[in-house]
Amino acid sequence: MMATAFSFVALGLSLFLLSVGKSGRGLPGCGANSGCGTLTKGRWALWLGIPTAALAIPVYLAVLIGMWGEQGHSELRQQALQVLAIWIAGSAIWFIALQALVVRRYCVYCLLIHACGLVSAASILAMRQSVPVGSHCGILVVGMAGLALLIGGQVLLPGRTFAVESSGPVVPAESLAAVAAPPPNPAAPEPLARTLTHRTISLLSGKIVLEPDTWPLLGEPTAPQVVAWMFDYTCVECHYMHQLLHQALEKRKGTLAVILLPVPANSACNPTVKHNLVEHTLACAYARLGLALGVANPAAYQLWDEFLRGESVPQPYGLALKKAQQLADPSRDDFRMPNQLLDAQILAAVQIFQQTHAQTTPALILPTAILTGHVPDVTGLLKIIDRQFQPIPQITVLR
């Protein structure tokens, strides 16, 4: 039966989307700024905070259960199948319309689910069923009510795809414990040594204290507003955030800077990682390369960074290494092998990651909070950052 077969395929794809979304990994064949990446991480992928893929699973399961032993269907079961068919067809049209008219990007996986849903729904509605004529109106009302609930929830109560978690009270300056500065970078040639600013930046209400001179930096070293970004060069969502941060830096040129703290998702240099994924195989090598170039030659790093964000997916490590060597030739090594000094710097970034209690990358460390999750656009990101740097209002006590 077509309805059974296509519902089974839609169920499997929905389970796949949900599992990939929970893991934080990117979908195969989809970059951070692709339709898949934008749609599965955006507001339209949620209903009242629940992933829409999770909503689809019980609906398709109900169809499969209802279709089991078709000949023995009761009248009530037939009516329930028609209601489900209306839900499936209506939601498919809704989500396809969103992709075409609102987001103006397409998710191949989502379209496959909707196509299967439309075929399944059409097959159910086309079946010759002995449903009383008077029941048709009730079936339509219930079906449309379910669609109204879906659409209304998404439009009126959009799900939030990111979190800004406060760090609590500000720690007094005298009690600050700065994270140990990483050791000198072995790949820094003397002529390319960066100009030091000797600044100390306090973030997360004083819980994190950083020296920008010892880390790669995006933006002006003397910018009055400085945040820190924990990321992995091989992470798809980090790549999306990377491009968003660049847009923010362009809009706040000269006033905003970002300290880069690489936290590779690979146990070879990050002991907190328990399970290694194939896409992060060269995460440690990538982090070593970034640290070696970023601290040694900031000007070259800016050009290298521009090269990295030029694609919708993270650049392959081989191309990133070749580009770095063209710009500055930081070392003849390819950084695949452990490097005691660079790995110590990576470990310092991992320790900072642990201190923030962030669950995953990317994560942005702000003056009094930490930002995690998927921020939809640069406007939303700048609003979050600007709130963090607003002056604290002075309270005058009248006597």
C-alpha positions in Angstrom: 0.0 0.0 0.0 1.4 3.4 -1.0 0.3 5.1 2.2 2.1 2.6 4.3 5.3 2.6 2.2 5.6 6.4 2.0 4.7 6.9 5.7 7.4 4.5 6.6 10.0 6.4 4.6 8.8 9.7 6.1 9.1 8.3 9.6 12.6 7.1 9.0 13.7 10.5 7.6 12.0 12.3 10.6 13.9 10.0 13.0 17.1 10.8 11.1 16.6 14.5 11.2 15.8 14.4 14.9 18.9 12.3 15.8 21.2 14.5 13.8 19.7 17.7 15.3 20.2 16.3 18.9 23.8 15.4 18.2 24.6 18.9 16.9 26.2 17.4 13.7 25.5 18.7 10.2 23.4 16.8 7.8 25.3 14.9 5.1 25.8 17.1 2.0 24.5 20.3 3.8 26.7 23.2 4.8 26.0 25.7 7.6 24.5 28.2 5.3 22.7 25.7 3.0 19.0 25.4 3.0 19.3 22.3 5.3 21.5 24.1 7.8 19.4 27.2 7.9 16.0 25.5 8.1 16.9 22.7 10.6 18.5 25.2 13.0 16.0 28.1 12.6 12.8 29.1 14.2 10.6 27.1 11.7 12.2 23.9 12.9 10.5 24.3 16.3 6.9 24.3 17.6 6.7 25.7 21.1 10.3 24.7 21.6 9.7 21.1 20.3 11.5 20.0 17.1 8.9 19.6 14.3 10.6 16.3 13.3 9.6 15.1 16.8 6.0 16.0 16.1 6.0 14.1 12.8 7.2 10.9 14.3 3.9 10.0 16.3 1.8 11.2 13.3 3.5 8.8 10.9 3.5 6.0 13.5 -0.2 6.5 13.9 -0.7 6.2 10.2 1.3 2.9 10.1 -0.7 1.5 13.0 -4.0 2.6 11.3 -3.0 1.1 8.0 -2.1 -2.3 9.5 -4.7 -4.8 8.5 -6.6 -2.3 6.2 -9.5 -4.6 5.6 -10.4 -4.8 9.2 -10.6 -1.0 9.8 -13.3 0.2 12.1 -15.3 3.3 11.2 -13.5 5.3 13.9 -10.1 4.2 12.6 -11.0 5.3 9.1 -12.0 8.7 10.4 -8.8 9.0 12.4 -6.7 8.2 9.2 -8.5 10.9 7.3 -7.8 13.4 10.0 -4.1 12.4 10.0 -4.0 12.7 6.2 -5.3 16.3 6.5 -2.7 17.1 9.1 0.1 15.6 7.0 -1.0 17.2 3.7 -1.6 20.6 5.3 1.6 20.7 7.2 3.6 19.6 4.1 2.0 22.5 2.1 2.8 24.9 5.0 6.4 23.9 5.3 7.0 23.9 1.5 5.4 27.4 1.4 7.7 28.6 4.2 10.8 27.4 2.3 9.6 29.0 -1.0 8.2 32.3 0.3 9.7 33.1 3.7 13.1 31.4 4.1 13.7 31.2 0.3 15.9 28.2 0.8 15.2 24.6 0.5 16.1 21.6 2.7 16.3 18.4 0.5 15.7 16.1 3.5 12.6 18.2 4.5 11.3 18.2 1.0 11.6 14.4 0.8 9.6 14.0 4.0 6.9 16.4 2.7 6.8 14.7 -0.7 6.3 11.3 1.0 3.7 12.8 3.3 1.7 14.3 0.4 1.7 10.9 -1.4 0.7 9.1 1.7 -2.1 11.6 2.5 -3.4 11.5 -1.0 -3.4 7.7 -1.0 -5.4 7.7 2.3 -7.9 10.3 1.1 -8.4 8.5 -2.2 -9.2 5.1 -0.5 -12.9 4.0 -0.8 -14.0 4.1 2.8 -17.4 3.7 4.3 -17.4 6.9 6.3 -20.8 8.4 7.0 -21.5 11.5 5.0 -22.2 13.5 8.2 -18.7 12.7 9.5 -16.9 14.5 6.7 -17.5 17.9 8.2 -16.2 16.8 11.6 -13.1 15.3 10.1 -12.4 18.5 8.2 -12.9 20.6 11.3 -10.6 18.5 13.4 -8.0 18.3 10.7 -8.0 22.1 10.1 -7.9 22.8 13.9 -4.7 20.7 14.2 -3.2 22.7 11.3 -4.2 26.0 12.9 -2.6 24.9 16.1 0.7 24.1 14.3 0.8 27.3 12.3 -0.4 29.5 15.1 2.2 28.1 17.5 5.0 28.7 15.0 3.9 32.2 14.0 2.7 33.6 17.4 5.1 31.7 19.7 8.3 31.2 17.8 10.8 28.7 19.4 14.1 30.1 20.6 17.1 28.5 19.0 19.7 29.9 21.3 20.3 30.5 25.0 22.0 33.4 26.9 22.8 32.1 30.3 23.9 34.5 33.0 26.9 33.7 35.0 25.6 35.0 38.3 27.0 37.8 40.5 30.2 39.6 39.4 33.3 38.3 41.1 35.3 41.1 42.9 38.5 42.1 41.0 40.8 41.0 43.9 39.5 37.5 43.8 39.9 36.9 40.1 41.8 33.8 39.1 43.1 34.2 35.6 43.5 31.2 33.3 47.1 30.5 32.9 48.5 32.0 29.7 49.5 29.5 27.1 53.2 28.9 26.4 54.9 30.8 23.6 54.0 29.7 20.1 56.9 27.7 18.6 55.9 28.6 15.1 56.2 32.4 15.5 59.2 33.8 13.5 60.7 36.8 15.1 60.0 39.2 12.2 56.3 38.4 12.3 55.8 38.7 16.0 52.6 40.5 16.8 52.4 43.9 18.4 51.5 43.3 22.1 48.7 45.3 23.7 49.3 43.9 27.3 45.5 43.9 27.8 43.6 41.7 30.2 40.0 41.0 29.5 37.5 39.9 32.1 34.5 37.9 30.9 31.7 35.9 32.4 31.4 38.2 35.5 35.1 37.8 36.2 35.2 34.0 36.1 37.3 34.0 32.9 40.3 36.3 32.5 42.1 36.3 29.2 45.1 38.0 27.7 44.3 38.7 24.0 48.0 38.8 23.1 48.3 35.1 23.6 45.4 34.0 21.4 44.3 34.5 17.7 42.1 37.5 17.4 39.5 38.8 14.9 39.0 42.6 14.8 41.2 45.4 16.1 43.4 44.5 19.1 42.5 47.8 20.8 38.7 47.5 20.3 36.9 48.6 23.5 34.4 45.6 23.3 36.0 42.1 23.4 34.3 38.7 23.6 35.7 35.2 23.3 34.5 32.5 21.0 35.0 28.8 21.7 34.7 26.7 18.5 36.0 23.8 16.4 37.3 24.5 12.9 35.6 21.3 11.7 32.2 22.0 13.2 29.4 22.9 10.7 27.5 25.0 13.2 30.7 26.8 14.3 31.3 27.6 10.6 27.9 29.3 10.5 28.6 31.2 13.6 32.0 32.2 12.2 30.3 33.9 9.2 27.9 35.6 11.6 30.7 36.9 13.7 32.4 38.3 10.7 29.3 40.2 9.7 29.1 41.6 13.3 32.7 42.7 13.1 32.0 44.5 9.8 29.1 46.4 11.4 31.2 47.2 14.6 34.5 47.8 12.9 37.0 49.2 15.4 34.8 48.7 18.4 34.4 44.9 18.6 37.0 42.1 18.7 36.7 38.4 19.2 39.3 36.2 21.0 39.5 32.8 19.3 39.6 29.8 21.6 39.8 26.5 19.6 38.2 23.6 21.4 38.7 20.6 19.0 36.1 17.8 19.2 38.7 15.1 19.2 40.2 13.1 22.1 43.7 13.3 20.6 44.1 16.8 22.1 40.9 17.3 24.0 40.5 14.8 26.9 36.9 15.7 27.5 35.8 14.1 24.2 34.6 10.5 24.8 33.6 9.6 21.3 35.3 10.7 18.1 33.3 11.4 15.0 34.7 11.1 11.5 34.1 14.7 10.6 36.3 15.8 13.5 39.3 13.5 12.6 41.6 16.4 11.8 40.2 18.9 14.4 43.4 18.8 16.5 45.6 19.5 13.4 43.3 22.3 12.4 43.5 23.9 15.8 47.3 23.6 15.9 47.5 25.3 12.5 45.2 28.1 13.6 47.1 28.8 16.8 50.4 28.7 15.1 49.4 31.2 12.4 47.1 33.3 14.5 49.6 34.2 17.2 52.6 34.3 14.9 51.2 36.5 12.1 47.9 38.2 12.8 47.8 39.9 9.4 48.2 36.6 7.6 45.6 35.0 9.9 43.0 37.6 8.9 43.5 36.6 5.2 43.4 32.9 6.2 40.3 33.5 8.1 38.7 35.1 5.1 39.6 32.0 3.1 38.0 29.7 5.7 34.7 31.4 5.7 34.5 31.7 2.0 32.6 28.4 1.6 29.3 27.2 3.1 31.0 24.3 4.7 34.3 24.1 6.6 37.3 24.0 4.3 39.2 20.7 4.1 42.3 20.7 6.3 44.6 20.1 3.3 43.4 23.3 1.6 43.6 25.2 4.9 47.2 24.1 5.4 48.2 25.0 1.8 46.6 28.5 2.1 48.4 29.1 5.5 51.7 28.1 4.0 51.1 30.4 1.0 50.4 33.3 3.3 53.1 32.9 6.0 54.7 29.4 5.8 54.3 29.0 9.6 56.0 25.6 9.6 56.9 22.8 7.2 55.0 20.5 9.5 51.4 19.8 8.7 50.4 19.8 12.4 48.9 16.3 12.3 51.3 15.1 14.9 51.1 16.1 18.6 53.0 19.3 19.4 53.7 19.8 23.1 53.5 23.6 23.2 50.5 24.0 20.8 48.7 21.1 22.5 49.2 22.9 25.9 47.6 25.9 24.4 44.7 23.9 23.2 44.3 22.3 26.6 44.2 25.8 28.1 41.2 26.5 25.8 39.6 23.3 26.8 40.0 24.2 30.5 38.3 27.5 29.8 35.5 25.6 28.0 35.0 23.5 31.2 35.0 26.6 33.4 32.1 28.1 31.5 30.1 24.9 31.8 29.1 25.1 28.2 27.7 21.8 26.8 28.9 22.2 23.2 30.5 24.5 20.7 30.1 27.1 19.3 29.8 29.2 22.5 30.4 32.9 22.8 31.7 34.2 26.2 30.3 37.6 27.0 31.0 40.0 29.9 28.3 38.5 32.1 26.9 35.5 30.2 27.5 32.8 27.7 25.7 32.4 24.4 25.1 29.0 22.9 22.9 27.6 20.2 21.9 28.9 16.7 21.4 32.7 16.4 19.2 33.3 13.3 20.9 36.5 12.0 23.6 39.1 12.7 20.9 41.6 13.9 20.0 39.2 16.7 23.6 38.6 17.5 24.5 42.3 17.8 21.4 42.9 20.1 22.8 40.2 22.5 26.3 41.7 22.4 25.1 45.3 22.7 23.0 44.4 25.8 26.1 43.0 27.4 28.1 46.2 26.9 25.4 48.6 28.0 26.6 50.8 30.9 25.1 49.8 34.3 22.8 52.6 35.4 23.9 54.5 38.4 21.4 54.6 41.3 21.3 57.8 43.2 20.1 57.6 46.8 18.3 60.8 47.9 18.7 61.8 51.5 
